[in-house]
Amino acid sequence: MTINFYDFINQIIQNPFLLIIVGLTLGVILVNGWTDAPNAIATCVSTRSLSPKKAIVMAAIFNFLGVLVMTLISRAVAQTIYNMVDFGNDSNNALIALCAALFAIVAWAVAAWFFGIPTSESHALIAGISGAAIAIQGGISGINSSEWIKVLYGLVLSTILGFVLGFVVVKIIILICKKIERRKTNKFFKYGQIMGGAAMAFMHGAQDGQKFMGVFMLGIFLANGYTSVNEFSIPLWLMILCSIIMSLGTSIGGYKIIKTVGMGMVKMEKYQGFAADTAGAICLLISSLFGIPVSTTHTKTTAIMGVGAAKRLSSVNWSIVKEMVLAWILTFPGCGLLGFAAAHLFMKIF
């Protein structure tokens, strides 16, 4: 099942509730591009391979391509997010719950950005819609455990694999380059960093773009009275729209996040930044192909930790790591409770 652009525009005109859903979903996508996408380019900025302005433009372009290309190859991540929760058989109440979840996600993301904490928009999305589903169903029957378990797989994958790959990749680079003149390697890794940052931005679009398109399709189907759609295809116009909005969010900035991830956690050289980007991109590619929704923030930051730890454990600023881990831990219960409370409030108001 799908929807063409002409029908979509007609439905927005005729259904104000759908217009609200679309506005909130696009708001979440914008905030994701604004607060989460900068993680992809943090290392190439911190190693001075690219200026912040050029890096943000590059990230915007490759986020766009990531959404477009990966969705044409596989929509598995979008399908997982779509099937993760059950808002019940009342499409009107389900729409209210979805509105509440999206509101909670935006509020959580903006607060995290304000304090410069690279929290995971992916986990905020999952927590927000899960909290709203529990509220509307009056219990955990609102959660599809067979799909939600993939989130736990993603947590393990993004944390362990990101760290291990970062550690291994940088060790391999050191082994290969140990007899090569540093001046030559710096020149190579400067351009390698740019390619690595582009790859990370591409995979960010591939992962997070699909998550939000899954929610977008959920909103469209609920607005049409469909509470259960087993299979759907993502239309090209939605891929383009999602890509543009995410790219716009990235172009707005996000320097606070870049500073925390790329400069505060580990002081990196160019070869280390290249290793972190390569490790992160590989982890995200594996996750996307298997339909596992992982956090690009977790993946990139744990890869950076692995790279830093490969040199020595003390080279990692563990106080900043502790702050980020605390933010990650708080995201699920915090945004989940926010979604739960917002759903109850919205139900009473509407």
HELIX and SHEET records of a PDB file:
HELIX    1   1 PHE A    5  GLN A   14  1                                  10    
HELIX    2   2 PRO A   16  THR A   35  1                                  20    
HELIX    3   3 PRO A   38  SER A   46  1                                   9    
HELIX    4   4 PRO A   52  ILE A   73  1                                  22    
HELIX    5   5 ALA A   76  TYR A   82  1                                   7    
HELIX    6   6 SER A   91  PHE A  114  1                                  24    
HELIX    7   7 GLU A  121  GLN A  137  1                                  17    
HELIX    8   8 ILE A  140  GLY A  142  5                                   3    
HELIX    9   9 SER A  145  VAL A  156  1                                  12    
HELIX   10  10 LEU A  157  LEU A  161  3                                   5    
HELIX   11  11 GLY A  162  CYS A  177  1                                  16    
HELIX   12  12 ARG A  182  ALA A  223  1                                  42    
HELIX   13  13 LEU A  236  ILE A  252  1                                  17    
HELIX   14  14 TYR A  255  ILE A  258  1                                   4    
HELIX   15  15 LYS A  259  GLY A  264  3                                   6    
HELIX   16  16 LYS A  270  LEU A  289  1                                  20    
HELIX   17  17 THR A  296  LYS A  311  1                                  16    
HELIX   18  18 LEU A  313  SER A  315  5                                   3    
HELIX   19  19 TRP A  318  ILE A  349  1                                  32    
END                                                                             
